[in-house]
């Protein structure tokens, strides 16, 4: 028989459960040369439904910065921004699609007082068509009641009567 080496000790082995990722990622832009550029994901949206994301801008320079932020396709809450040294600013970016498809956007951030600091941030999103309700076609009750469909046994009788009549007509013609 098996002996228990440590009677109160036992192991349970189960795989780790994957934690669901957060819907909104933290998009951070550090104003410094050769810093990593964020990619803003708007996800899936329906036509005329606005989606809003935030971009955290961090000034790591030793001086205050005057920033100009521009984008042709997106709504941005601050176009001209003054950032003090070692300060952060949260920027709200809104996208409202007007037609279905995949979209790519670019946001330009330029420091006015330091002309070599220019950043291009990419953003993307998918616009899907809203689901259309399928219409179920129902026949009108008045149309159904006015149409009379002959019964099957009546059709058989009329066909056999016509056949008999044609046989009689053929015999009469032969007799003449």
N, CA, C and O of each residue as an XYZ file, in Angstrom:
704
protein
N       0.831     -1.172      0.000
C       0.000      0.000      0.000
C       0.876      1.235      0.000
O       2.015      1.232      0.468
N       0.303      2.275     -0.537
C       1.052      3.529     -0.618
C       0.982      4.250      0.712
O      -0.065      4.330      1.356
N       2.129      4.769      1.098
C       2.180      5.542      2.335
C       2.183      7.020      2.002
O       2.762      7.438      0.999
N       1.549      7.794      2.823
C       1.572      9.241      2.656
C       2.814      9.781      3.342
O       2.999      9.608      4.547
N       3.659     10.434      2.566
C       4.871     11.007      3.143
C       4.503     12.218      3.986
O       4.945     12.339      5.129
N       3.701     13.109      3.431
C       3.203     14.282      4.160
C       1.692     14.247      4.066
O       1.148     14.598      3.019
N       0.999     13.846      5.097
C      -0.444     13.649      4.983
C      -1.220     14.943      4.703
O      -2.282     14.881      4.084
N      -0.735     16.095      5.129
C      -1.479     17.338      4.916
C      -1.085     18.077      3.650
O      -1.619     19.151      3.374
N      -0.163     17.524      2.875
C       0.352     18.217      1.697
C      -0.187     17.553      0.429
O      -0.041     16.346      0.238
N      -0.800     18.345     -0.419
C      -1.251     17.832     -1.710
C      -1.128     18.948     -2.741
O      -1.102     20.134     -2.411
N      -1.054     18.530     -3.986
C      -0.877     19.476     -5.080
C      -2.104     19.450     -5.983
O      -2.687     18.397     -6.244
N      -2.467     20.599     -6.437
C      -3.482     20.671     -7.486
C      -2.833     21.348     -8.685
O      -2.254     22.430     -8.582
N      -2.947     20.691     -9.795
C      -2.347     21.218    -11.012
C      -3.479     21.616    -11.949
O      -4.286     20.786    -12.366
N      -3.517     22.872    -12.262
C      -4.500     23.368    -13.221
C      -3.854     24.490    -14.024
O      -3.002     25.217    -13.515
N      -4.257     24.623    -15.256
C      -3.649     25.684    -16.080
C      -4.085     27.066    -15.601
O      -5.143     27.233    -14.995
N      -3.246     28.035    -15.891
C      -3.563     29.404    -15.520
C      -4.698     29.913    -16.390
O      -4.756     29.634    -17.587
N      -5.588     30.655    -15.779
C      -6.670     31.261    -16.541
C      -6.166     32.555    -17.148
O      -5.502     33.356    -16.490
N      -6.495     32.744    -18.420
C      -6.089     33.978    -19.079
C      -6.966     35.116    -18.575
O      -8.191     35.009    -18.528
N      -6.317     36.189    -18.207
C      -7.036     37.365    -17.757
C      -7.508     38.145    -18.981
O      -6.738     38.348    -19.920
N      -8.756     38.581    -18.979
C      -9.201     39.378    -20.131
C      -8.455     40.699    -20.179
O      -8.266     41.371    -19.164
N      -8.035     41.055    -21.395
C      -7.295     42.294    -21.544
C      -8.251     43.470    -21.445
O      -9.438     43.364    -21.753
N      -7.701     44.588    -21.009
C      -8.510     45.780    -20.879
C      -8.945     46.244    -22.259
O      -8.204     46.122    -23.235
N     -10.157     46.776    -22.324
C     -10.677     47.253    -23.595
C      -9.870     48.437    -24.103
O      -9.522     48.496    -25.283
N      -9.574     49.371    -23.224
C      -8.858     50.566    -23.657
C      -7.417     50.484    -23.180
O      -7.142     50.440    -21.981
N      -6.514     50.465    -24.131
C      -5.101     50.430    -23.793
C      -4.649     51.834    -23.422
O      -5.259     52.822    -23.831
N      -3.600     51.912    -22.661
C      -3.031     53.206    -22.300
C      -2.103     53.635    -23.426
O      -1.071     53.009    -23.666
N      -2.473     54.689    -24.103
C      -1.674     55.235    -25.194
C      -0.846     56.383    -24.642
O      -1.388     57.399    -24.208
N       0.466     56.216    -24.662
C       1.368     57.207    -24.075
C       2.358     57.669    -25.137
O       2.980     56.854    -25.818
N       2.495     58.980    -25.269
C       3.486     59.576    -26.154
C       4.454     60.368    -25.289
O       4.067     61.340    -24.640
N       5.717     59.948    -25.285
C       6.764     60.660    -24.555
C       7.456     61.569    -25.564
O       7.981     61.109    -26.577
N       7.447     62.871    -25.269
C       8.086     63.838    -26.163
C       9.588     63.773    -25.921
O      10.129     64.458    -25.054
N      10.238     62.936    -26.705
C      11.689     62.760    -26.634
C      12.136     62.168    -27.964
O      11.364     61.468    -28.619
N      13.362     62.439    -28.367
C      13.842     61.842    -29.619
C      13.891     60.316    -29.520
O      14.269     59.766    -28.486
N      13.513     59.655    -30.583
C      13.548     58.191    -30.717
C      12.656     57.472    -29.706
O      12.938     56.329    -29.347
N      11.614     58.104    -29.252
C      10.697     57.431    -28.328
C       9.697     56.590    -29.124
O       9.464     56.832    -30.308
N       9.123     55.614    -28.461
C       8.178     54.708    -29.105
C       6.864     55.453    -29.363
O       6.355     56.159    -28.493
N       6.333     55.282    -30.562
C       5.081     55.938    -30.936
C       3.916     55.015    -30.599
O       3.973     53.822    -30.897
N       2.885     55.533    -29.995
C       1.713     54.683    -29.715
C       0.884     54.459    -30.977
O       0.926     55.253    -31.917
N       0.140     53.373    -30.977
C      -0.828     53.080    -32.041
C      -2.196     53.064    -31.381
O      -2.451     52.266    -30.479
N      -3.063     53.938    -31.828
C      -4.379     54.084    -31.215
C      -5.368     53.203    -31.972
O      -5.544     53.342    -33.183
N      -6.006     52.297    -31.242
C      -6.961     51.364    -31.823
C      -8.368     51.790    -31.416
O      -8.705     51.786    -30.232
N      -9.183     52.155    -32.393
C     -10.564     52.528    -32.114
C     -11.484     51.312    -32.092
O     -12.629     51.420    -31.656
N     -11.013     50.174    -32.548
C     -11.819     48.956    -32.543
C     -12.915     49.008    -33.595
O     -12.780     49.678    -34.619
N     -14.003     48.290    -33.329
C     -15.130     48.250    -34.257
C     -16.190     49.246    -33.821
O     -16.477     49.389    -32.633
N     -16.757     49.921    -34.782
C     -17.792     50.909    -34.517
C     -18.835     50.831    -35.619
O     -18.545     50.389    -36.731
N     -20.048     51.263    -35.307
C     -21.104     51.318    -36.310
C     -21.146     52.719    -36.916
O     -20.549     53.654    -36.383
N     -21.843     52.849    -38.013
C     -21.949     54.130    -38.707
C     -22.594     55.159    -37.779
O     -23.586     54.869    -37.111
N     -22.020     56.359    -37.745
C     -22.468     57.508    -36.946
C     -22.415     57.259    -35.440
O     -23.076     57.969    -34.682
N     -21.657     56.284    -34.995
C     -21.446     56.043    -33.570
C     -20.035     56.517    -33.248
O     -19.070     56.043    -33.847
N     -19.909     57.442    -32.313
C     -18.586     58.006    -32.031
C     -17.838     57.142    -31.018
O     -18.422     56.583    -30.090
N     -16.526     57.053    -31.229
C     -15.637     56.297    -30.353
C     -14.570     57.264    -29.864
O     -13.997     58.021    -30.648
N     -14.308     57.231    -28.561
C     -13.344     58.173    -27.998
C     -12.201     57.408    -27.336
O     -12.426     56.440    -26.608
N     -10.989     57.849    -27.595
C      -9.786     57.299    -26.974
C      -8.983     58.452    -26.392
O      -9.163     59.610    -26.769
N      -8.104     58.116    -25.476
C      -7.274     59.155    -24.862
C      -5.806     58.883    -25.165
O      -5.381     57.739    -25.328
N      -5.054     59.963    -25.234
C      -3.620     59.912    -25.483
C      -2.953     60.734    -24.394
O      -3.248     61.918    -24.226
N      -2.061     60.107    -23.664
C      -1.331     60.790    -22.601
C      -0.013     61.282    -23.182
O       0.793     60.490    -23.669
N       0.200     62.590    -23.126
C       1.422     63.192    -23.657
C       2.292     63.600    -22.475
O       1.845     64.315    -21.578
N       3.543     63.135    -22.484
C       4.492     63.422    -21.399
C       5.637     64.243    -21.969
O       6.260     63.858    -22.958
N       5.907     65.378    -21.337
C       7.028     66.230    -21.745
C       8.243     65.839    -20.918
O       8.296     66.116    -19.719
N       9.212     65.201    -21.546
C      10.438     64.813    -20.841
C      11.585     65.771    -21.144
O      12.723     65.529    -20.741
N      11.289     66.850    -21.848
C      12.314     67.837    -22.194
C      12.593     68.752    -20.997
O      11.815     68.812    -20.045
N      13.710     69.453    -21.070
C      14.096     70.363    -19.987
C      13.428     71.728    -20.124
O      13.588     72.579    -19.249
N      12.690     71.949    -21.192
C      12.032     73.238    -21.413
C      10.538     73.037    -21.617
O      10.063     71.926    -21.851
N       9.811     74.150    -21.520
C       8.387     74.118    -21.830
C       8.212     73.968    -23.339
O       9.025     74.459    -24.121
N       7.146     73.288    -23.733
C       6.907     73.037    -25.157
C       5.553     73.599    -25.579
O       4.565     73.506    -24.851
N       5.538     74.178    -26.764
C       4.293     74.562    -27.419
C       4.049     73.544    -28.524
O       4.828     73.450    -29.473
N       2.970     72.784    -28.399
C       2.684     71.707    -29.349
C       1.512     72.082    -30.243
O       0.543     72.698    -29.799
N       1.619     71.703    -31.497
C       0.509     71.802    -32.443
C       0.135     70.373    -32.827
O       0.967     69.604    -33.308
N      -1.134     70.038    -32.603
C      -1.624     68.683    -32.876
C      -2.648     68.791    -33.996
O      -3.582     69.589    -33.915
N      -2.474     67.991    -35.038
C      -3.392     68.088    -36.175
C      -3.716     66.707    -36.732
O      -2.900     65.785    -36.710
N      -4.943     66.609    -37.232
C      -5.408     65.404    -37.914
C      -6.560     65.801    -38.823
O      -7.399     66.621    -38.450
N      -6.599     65.224    -40.009
C      -7.651     65.578    -40.960
C      -8.969     64.867    -40.666
O     -10.040     65.431    -40.890
N      -8.900     63.643    -40.171
C     -10.096     62.817    -40.059
C     -10.628     62.663    -38.640
O     -11.734     62.154    -38.457
N      -9.885     63.081    -37.647
C     -10.267     62.859    -36.256
C     -10.538     64.183    -35.556
O      -9.996     65.223    -35.929
N     -11.391     64.122    -34.529
C     -11.659     65.300    -33.709
C     -10.754     65.234    -32.482
O     -10.726     64.230    -31.770
N     -10.021     66.307    -32.250
C      -9.079     66.365    -31.132
C      -9.463     67.556    -30.270
O      -9.772     68.628    -30.792
N      -9.446     67.374    -28.929
C      -9.934     68.444    -28.066
C      -8.959     69.609    -27.922
O      -9.416     70.722    -27.665
N      -7.660     69.430    -28.069
C      -6.677     70.520    -27.965
C      -5.808     70.523    -29.208
O      -5.040     69.588    -29.435
N      -5.925     71.567    -30.013
C      -5.067     71.661    -31.196
C      -3.748     72.334    -30.857
O      -2.698     71.918    -31.346
N      -3.789     73.354    -30.040
C      -2.578     74.028    -29.574
C      -2.451     73.755    -28.086
O      -3.382     73.990    -27.315
N      -1.305     73.265    -27.700
C      -1.129     72.802    -26.328
C       0.189     73.328    -25.788
O       1.211     73.281    -26.473
N       0.165     73.826    -24.564
C       1.390     74.273    -23.909
C       1.678     73.288    -22.781
O       0.877     73.115    -21.862
N       2.846     72.645    -22.875
C       3.250     71.654    -21.874
C       4.481     72.167    -21.141
O       5.499     72.485    -21.755
N       4.373     72.242    -19.834
C       5.534     72.634    -19.032
C       6.483     71.449    -18.937
O       6.111     70.320    -19.257
N       7.710     71.708    -18.497
C       8.683     70.616    -18.411
C       8.236     69.606    -17.356
O       7.707     69.975    -16.307
N       8.456     68.345    -17.649
C       8.069     67.207    -16.807
C       6.571     67.192    -16.480
O       6.176     66.714    -15.416
N       5.750     67.704    -17.372
C       4.298     67.710    -17.164
C       3.643     66.698    -18.105
O       4.238     66.257    -19.088
N       2.417     66.352    -17.778
C       1.640     65.435    -18.618
C       0.315     66.099    -18.986
O      -0.197     66.949    -18.258
N      -0.214     65.698    -20.109
C      -1.506     66.214    -20.563
C      -2.271     65.073    -21.225
O      -1.727     64.332    -22.044
N      -3.542     64.950    -20.853
C      -4.390     63.919    -21.445
C      -5.152     64.535    -22.617
O      -5.770     65.591    -22.479
N      -5.104     63.881    -23.747
C      -5.706     64.388    -24.969
C      -6.831     63.443    -25.384
O      -6.625     62.233    -25.464
N      -8.010     63.985    -25.644
C      -9.159     63.176    -26.073
C      -9.261     63.209    -27.593
O      -9.260     64.277    -28.206
N      -9.349     62.023    -28.189
C      -9.436     61.884    -29.642
C     -10.733     61.142    -29.953
O     -10.999     60.078    -29.395
N     -11.539     61.716    -30.851
C     -12.847     61.147    -31.173
C     -12.919     60.822    -32.659
O     -12.479     61.601    -33.504
N     -13.485     59.652    -32.961
C     -13.700     59.224    -34.343
C     -15.164     58.868    -34.505
O     -15.720     58.119    -33.702
N     -15.787     59.403    -35.543
C     -17.178     59.086    -35.857
C     -17.257     58.716    -37.337
O     -17.257     59.595    -38.199
N     -17.325     57.410    -37.634
C     -17.317     56.988    -39.044
C     -18.644     57.293    -39.734
O     -19.702     57.294    -39.105
N     -18.567     57.549    -41.035
C     -19.773     57.822    -41.805
C     -20.033     56.790    -42.899
O     -21.068     56.842    -43.564
N     -19.105     55.851    -43.092
C     -19.303     54.782    -44.073
C     -18.552     53.542    -43.590
O     -17.569     53.674    -42.861
N     -18.989     52.341    -43.978
C     -18.323     51.121    -43.518
C     -16.979     50.914    -44.206
O     -16.762     51.354    -45.335
N     -16.078     50.225    -43.489
C     -14.766     49.901    -44.045
C     -13.682     49.949    -42.987
O     -13.955     50.208    -41.814
N     -12.444     49.697    -43.409
C     -11.270     49.787    -42.537
C     -10.635     51.152    -42.746
O     -10.502     51.616    -43.878
N     -10.245     51.794    -41.650
C      -9.719     53.149    -41.736
C      -8.392     53.252    -41.007
O      -8.208     52.673    -39.937
N      -7.468     54.000    -41.603
C      -6.183     54.329    -40.987
C      -6.071     55.846    -40.942
O      -6.417     56.538    -41.900
N      -5.582     56.349    -39.816
C      -5.466     57.784    -39.613
C      -4.058     58.109    -39.161
O      -3.320     57.242    -38.692
N      -3.702     59.366    -39.308
C      -2.427     59.829    -38.766
C      -2.672     61.123    -37.999
O      -3.454     61.980    -38.409
N      -1.982     61.232    -36.883
C      -2.052     62.417    -36.031
C      -0.643     62.982    -35.963
O       0.298     62.280    -35.593
N      -0.502     64.245    -36.319
C       0.813     64.883    -36.292
C       0.926     65.729    -35.029
O       0.042     66.524    -34.707
N       2.037     65.536    -34.323
C       2.356     66.327    -33.136
C       3.685     67.010    -33.427
O       4.686     66.355    -33.715
N       3.677     68.338    -33.348
C       4.882     69.100    -33.678
C       5.153     70.109    -32.573
O       4.261     70.839    -32.141
N       6.398     70.133    -32.127
C       6.820     71.124    -31.134
C       7.251     72.385    -31.875
O       8.126     72.334    -32.739
N       6.633     73.520    -31.535
C       6.921     74.768    -32.241
C       8.294     75.305    -31.854
O       9.060     75.720    -32.724
N       8.616     75.305    -30.562
C       9.878     75.885    -30.105
C      11.069     74.937    -30.273
O      12.208     75.383    -30.133
N      10.859     73.663    -30.563
C      11.939     72.728    -30.911
C      11.577     72.097    -32.259
O      10.854     71.102    -32.301
N      12.072     72.667    -33.351
C      11.588     72.248    -34.670
C      11.924     70.814    -35.057
O      11.318     70.282    -35.988
N      12.839     70.189    -34.399
C      13.193     68.810    -34.773
C      12.297     67.769    -34.108
O      12.382     66.582    -34.423
N      11.460     68.201    -33.212
C      10.563     67.250    -32.548
C       9.230     67.211    -33.293
O       8.356     68.052    -33.082
N       9.100     66.228    -34.156
C       7.865     65.984    -34.894
C       7.529     64.507    -34.751
O       8.391     63.641    -34.903
N       6.286     64.240    -34.461
C       5.841     62.861    -34.263
C       4.615     62.604    -35.125
O       3.767     63.478    -35.304
N       4.539     61.405    -35.647
C       3.346     60.961    -36.367
C       2.816     59.726    -35.646
O       3.501     58.711    -35.521
N       1.599     59.842    -35.183
C       0.951     58.753    -34.447
C      -0.070     58.116    -35.380
O      -0.854     58.813    -36.024
N      -0.056     56.805    -35.448
C      -1.027     56.116    -36.305
C      -2.220     55.665    -35.474
O      -2.088     55.267    -34.317
N      -3.376     55.741    -36.096
C      -4.619     55.294    -35.472
C      -5.396     54.511    -36.524
O      -5.266     54.760    -37.722
N      -6.198     53.574    -36.064
C      -6.962     52.756    -37.004
C      -8.263     52.315    -36.365
O      -8.390     52.275    -35.141
N      -9.226     51.987    -37.211
C     -10.525     51.534    -36.738
C     -11.290     50.857    -37.858
O     -10.954     50.989    -39.035
N     -12.322     50.132    -37.470
C     -13.166     49.411    -38.417
C     -14.601     49.881    -38.219
O     -15.110     49.906    -37.098
N     -15.237     50.247    -39.306
C     -16.644     50.633    -39.260
C     -17.456     49.511    -39.895
O     -17.206     49.117    -41.034
N     -18.423     49.006    -39.150
C     -19.247     47.908    -39.651
C     -20.647     48.421    -39.966
O     -21.104     49.419    -39.409
N     -21.307     47.721    -40.863
C     -22.680     48.081    -41.203
C     -23.591     47.670    -40.052
O     -23.383     46.618    -39.447
N     -24.589     48.478    -39.744
C     -25.542     48.044    -38.719
C     -26.358     46.868    -39.237
O     -26.644     46.763    -40.430
N     -26.715     46.005    -38.330
C     -27.467     44.818    -38.731
C     -28.869     45.223    -39.166
O     -29.579     45.933    -38.454
N     -29.245     44.760    -40.338
C     -30.573     45.056    -40.853
C     -31.520     43.940    -40.442
O     -31.163     42.762    -40.451
N     -32.733     44.339    -40.084
C     -33.726     43.346    -39.715
C     -34.243     42.681    -40.980
O     -34.572     43.346    -41.962
N     -34.309     41.372    -40.939
C     -34.829     40.636    -42.083
C     -36.352     40.664    -42.020
O     -36.950     40.323    -41.000
N     -36.955     41.069    -43.104
C     -38.410     41.128    -43.138
C     -38.952     39.779    -43.589
O     -38.454     39.175    -44.539
N     -39.964     39.333    -42.902
C     -40.615     38.077    -43.237
C     -41.864     38.423    -44.031
O     -42.739     39.150    -43.559
N     -41.928     37.902    -45.219
C     -43.054     38.213    -46.091
C     -44.209     37.282    -45.771
O     -44.099     36.060    -45.869
N     -45.316     37.893    -45.388
C     -46.504     37.115    -45.069
C     -47.552     37.374    -46.149
O     -47.773     38.522    -46.535
N     -48.190     36.326    -46.633
C     -49.227     36.539    -47.641
C     -50.445     37.221    -47.023
O     -50.755     37.026    -45.848
N     -51.118     38.015    -47.829
C     -52.301     38.711    -47.348
C     -53.468     37.744    -47.232
O     -53.649     36.876    -48.086
N     -54.253     37.891    -46.185
C     -55.379     36.994    -45.954
C     -56.460     37.203    -47.001
O     -57.119     36.241    -47.396
N     -56.662     38.433    -47.463
C     -57.710     38.689    -48.455
C     -57.376     38.045    -49.789
O     -58.278     37.576    -50.484
N     -56.131     38.011    -50.154
C     -55.734     37.397    -51.419
C     -55.936     35.891    -51.351
O     -56.368     35.282    -52.330
N     -55.636     35.293    -50.230
C     -55.789     33.850    -50.094
C     -57.255     33.444    -50.150
O     -57.575     32.396    -50.712
N     -58.147     34.238    -49.588
C     -59.545     33.835    -49.543
C     -60.228     33.989    -50.903
O     -61.199     33.283    -51.174
N     -59.752     34.889    -51.763
C     -60.402     35.087    -53.059
C     -59.973     34.062    -54.096
O     -60.721     33.806    -55.039
N     -58.823     33.481    -53.958
C     -58.350     32.498    -54.930
C     -58.874     31.127    -54.527
O     -58.658     30.659    -53.409
N     -59.580     30.489    -55.486
C     -60.097     29.152    -55.200
C     -59.290     28.154    -56.004
O     -59.220     28.222    -57.231
N     -58.694     27.246    -55.297
C     -57.901     26.209    -55.940
C     -58.773     24.970    -56.060
O     -59.327     24.516    -55.059
N     -58.910     24.402    -57.273
C     -59.746     23.203    -57.431
C     -59.158     22.016    -56.678
O     -57.944     21.850    -56.560
N     -60.059     21.221    -56.186
C     -59.611     20.045    -55.453
C     -59.048     19.019    -56.414
O     -59.362     19.020    -57.604
N     -58.221     18.152    -55.885
C     -57.521     17.172    -56.708
C     -58.484     16.137    -57.296
O     -58.371     15.776    -58.467
N     -59.421     15.667    -56.488
C     -60.351     14.656    -56.981
C     -61.275     15.233    -58.054
O     -61.686     14.519    -58.970
N     -61.603     16.525    -57.944
C     -62.415     17.172    -58.969
C     -61.657     17.239    -60.289
O     -62.240     17.036    -61.354
N     -60.361     17.521    -60.219
C     -59.540     17.565    -61.426
C     -59.491     16.199    -62.098
O     -59.573     16.105    -63.322
N     -59.358     15.142    -61.303
C     -59.322     13.792    -61.879
C     -60.635     13.473    -62.598
O     -60.631     12.873    -63.672
N     -61.754     13.878    -61.997
C     -63.055     13.624    -62.617
C     -63.185     14.377    -63.931
O     -63.637     13.821    -64.931
N     -62.791     15.634    -63.925
C     -62.956     16.434    -65.147
C     -62.058     15.900    -66.261
O     -62.450     15.928    -67.428
N     -60.874     15.420    -65.929
C     -59.982     14.858    -66.941
C     -60.572     13.577    -67.509
O     -60.554     13.364    -68.721
N     -61.096     12.721    -66.634
C     -61.680     11.458    -67.125
C     -62.945     11.728    -67.943
O     -63.203     11.011    -68.911
N     -63.748     12.750    -67.579
C     -64.936     13.094    -68.360
C     -64.545     13.596    -69.739
O     -65.182     13.236    -70.729
N     -63.521     14.412    -69.821
C     -63.071     14.920    -71.114
C     -62.566     13.776    -71.988
O     -62.804     13.758    -73.195
N     -61.872     12.827    -71.378
C     -61.378     11.677    -72.147
C     -62.551     10.859    -72.675
O     -62.531     10.421    -73.825
N     -63.573     10.650    -71.846
C     -64.750      9.900    -72.286
C     -65.477     10.645    -73.406
O     -65.911     10.034    -74.382
N     -65.605     11.947    -73.265
C     -66.278     12.751    -74.301
C     -65.521     12.673    -75.619
O     -66.133     12.596    -76.685
N     -64.204     12.694    -75.554
C     -63.429     12.629    -76.792
C     -63.586     11.256    -77.441
O     -63.627     11.156    -78.667
N     -63.677     10.186    -76.626
C     -63.893      8.842    -77.176
C     -65.264      8.758    -77.839
O     -65.407      8.145    -78.897
N     -66.265      9.368    -77.225
C     -67.619      9.352    -77.778
C     -67.635     10.129    -79.089
O     -68.260      9.699    -80.058
N     -66.955     11.264    -79.123
C     -66.907     12.073    -80.347
C     -66.215     11.312    -81.471
O     -66.631     11.417    -82.625
N     -65.194     10.566    -81.171
C     -64.480      9.791    -82.182
C     -65.385      8.684    -82.718
O     -65.416      8.450    -83.926
N     -66.123      8.000    -81.840
C     -67.025      6.934    -82.271
C     -68.156      7.495    -83.127
O     -68.558      6.859    -84.101
N     -68.679      8.674    -82.784
C     -69.753      9.278    -83.563
C     -69.263      9.634    -84.959
O     -69.994      9.462    -85.935
N     -68.056     10.120    -85.062
C     -67.503     10.478    -86.361
C     -67.317      9.226    -87.222
O     -67.523      9.283    -88.434
N     -66.936      8.112    -86.624
C     -66.749      6.879    -87.378
C     -68.097      6.331    -87.875
O     -68.182      5.758    -88.961
N     -69.123      6.514    -87.078
C     -70.451      6.039    -87.467
C     -71.011      6.857    -88.627
O     -71.822      6.335    -89.392
N     -70.633      8.047    -88.780
C     -71.159      8.887    -89.856
C     -70.529      8.559    -91.128
O     -70.849      9.166    -92.150
